[in-house]
Amino acid sequence: MIILASSSPRRRELLTTAGVEFKIAVSDVEEVLNPALSPAEAAIDVACQKARAVAKEYPLDCVVGADTIVLLDGVILGKPKDEAQAAEMLGQLSGKTHTVYTGVCVIKDGKENCFAEATQVEFYELTADEIDAYVTSGEPMDKAGAYGIQGLGCLLVKRIEGDFFNVMGFPVARVVRAIRIR
């Protein structure tokens, strides 16, 4: 059985779309990024913490943990605490290119397969009205970097280089391959 160590509706949706049967078991791990690690390593570290916590409860199953971070000019943009912070983040992203990292940890048969996917995302120049309208939609509030490319946030994105699904928070093709290979 595949166990997804995540409460993310986007990760659930992507695994379902890929035809993977799975069960959800969310860990109580506090998501704290280690500042001594690179962004990719930090995302992997949190993903592994989540997967390891759930794997203790499901040692005979394949457990998948993931964590996504947004990096702009060397600064990690997490999930906004409120609408003001969401607007501030979107203003920072306006007209710039940032990197979305998703760390993944697949644990099966006591072995770990951990990796990170990186995708470059370029935003259009955003007006204050565009930012306000997007923040008012409520969509940015539970997303790293304060946007979701799969929703209204698609209107903010000029182009991407890399895995689209990684920007949603789950490089699903690479994850499914990792699950099947192990």
SULKAKA-V642595 format. One record per pair of residues at least 6 apart in sequence whose C-alpha atoms are under 6 Angstrom apart, sorted by the first residue. I is the first residue (numbers start at 1). GAP is how many residues later the second one is. Records with the same first field share a line. If there is no record, write none. Layout:
BEGIN
I=GAP  GAP
END
This chain:
BEGIN
1=60
2=20  60  61
3=19  20  21  60
4=20  59  60
5=20  21  46  59  60
6=20
11=159
27=23  26  27
29=21
33=9
34=8
40=61  76
43=24  60
44=59  60
47=18  19  20  56  57  58
48=57
50=15
51=12  13  14
62=45  46
63=43  44
64=41  42
65=39  40
66=37  38
67=35  36
68=33  34  101
69=31  32  75
70=6  7  29  30  75
71=27  28
72=26
77=68
78=66  67
79=63  64  65
80=6  61
86=60
94=29  31  32
95=28  29  30
96=26  27
97=24  25
98=22  23
99=20  21
100=18  19  67
101=16  17
102=14  15
103=12  13
104=10  11
105=8  9
106=6  7
119=42  43
120=40  41
121=39
122=35  36  37
123=33  34  35
124=32  33  34
140=6  7
147=6
165=6
END
